[in-house]
Amino acid sequence: AGEIGPDSTAALERLLPQVKQCEAVSGGSKYSPMAYLSSGGGYLKDGYALGELFREYEITTIVTGGQKCASSCAIAFLGGLYRHMAFDAELLFHAPYTTNGIAINCEDKGQVAGLKDYYQQNLGQSDGQFLHERTMSYCSAEDGWTLNKDGAKLLGITTTK
């Protein structure tokens, strides 16, 4: 819980190498370590960094019941090898923006292109393209496109039932 930022990533960079995959008592099966996410967001670059760590260490990302994972948290969530949401959890996506302290600007083409690439890398060409188009239709620091478990499953964002 809390803001996604460079400290979140730095802490996990130190912790994740120490985490071992769990094995079934009967042997053979391995289970991915899990990260439970709940955050109002943070900076886009920190969401990418956290998502890339999740992918590198084959982490399962989870948003539990009644929790919201917004903005850079939703970006980090997509990095999970397996992605799960409780029935009443939410993901919130919005266009990346810069601010001058008074207004926001969602026209930074570098951020926009990078976001599309990240979506397609984690969701595939078609689902990544669709998520990018929907994300870019919300230029807001407070609001965005909110998905519940069923919507996320339909779009290939979650990978488990």
ChimeraX attribute file (.defattr): number of C-alpha atoms within 10 A of each C-alpha:
attribute: neighborCount
match mode: 1-to-1
recipient: residues
	/A:1	13
	/A:2	12
	/A:3	17
	/A:4	26
	/A:5	19
	/A:6	15
	/A:7	11
	/A:8	15
	/A:9	19
	/A:10	12
	/A:11	10
	/A:12	14
	/A:13	16
	/A:14	10
	/A:15	10
	/A:16	15
	/A:17	9
	/A:18	9
	/A:19	11
	/A:20	12
	/A:21	15
	/A:22	12
	/A:23	12
	/A:24	10
	/A:25	8
	/A:26	6
	/A:27	8
	/A:28	7
	/A:29	10
	/A:30	12
	/A:31	13
	/A:32	18
	/A:33	18
	/A:34	18
	/A:35	15
	/A:36	15
	/A:37	21
	/A:38	24
	/A:39	19
	/A:40	19
	/A:41	25
	/A:42	17
	/A:43	17
	/A:44	22
	/A:45	18
	/A:46	22
	/A:47	26
	/A:48	23
	/A:49	22
	/A:50	28
	/A:51	26
	/A:52	21
	/A:53	19
	/A:54	26
	/A:55	20
	/A:56	13
	/A:57	19
	/A:58	18
	/A:59	23
	/A:60	22
	/A:61	27
	/A:62	22
	/A:63	26
	/A:64	18
	/A:65	12
	/A:66	12
	/A:67	20
	/A:68	25
	/A:69	27
	/A:70	28
	/A:71	28
	/A:72	29
	/A:73	32
	/A:74	26
	/A:75	28
	/A:76	27
	/A:77	33
	/A:78	27
	/A:79	29
	/A:80	28
	/A:81	21
	/A:82	21
	/A:83	23
	/A:84	23
	/A:85	29
	/A:86	16
	/A:87	14
	/A:88	14
	/A:89	19
	/A:90	24
	/A:91	27
	/A:92	21
	/A:93	27
	/A:94	24
	/A:95	26
	/A:96	24
	/A:97	18
	/A:98	14
	/A:99	10
	/A:100	7
	/A:101	6
	/A:102	5
	/A:103	10
	/A:104	14
	/A:105	14
	/A:106	19
	/A:107	14
	/A:108	12
	/A:109	10
	/A:110	8
	/A:111	16
	/A:112	17
	/A:113	11
	/A:114	12
	/A:115	23
	/A:116	19
	/A:117	16
	/A:118	19
	/A:119	22
	/A:120	17
	/A:121	13
	/A:122	20
	/A:123	20
	/A:124	13
	/A:125	13
	/A:126	13
	/A:127	17
	/A:128	21
	/A:129	16
	/A:130	15
	/A:131	20
	/A:132	22
	/A:133	13
	/A:134	14
	/A:135	22
	/A:136	20
	/A:137	14
	/A:138	17
	/A:139	18
	/A:140	17
	/A:141	18
	/A:142	10
	/A:143	14
	/A:144	20
	/A:145	18
	/A:146	16
	/A:147	17
	/A:148	16
	/A:149	19
	/A:150	15
	/A:151	14
	/A:152	18
	/A:153	17
	/A:154	11
	/A:155	16
	/A:156	17
	/A:157	25
	/A:158	23
	/A:159	17
	/A:160	10
	/A:161	11
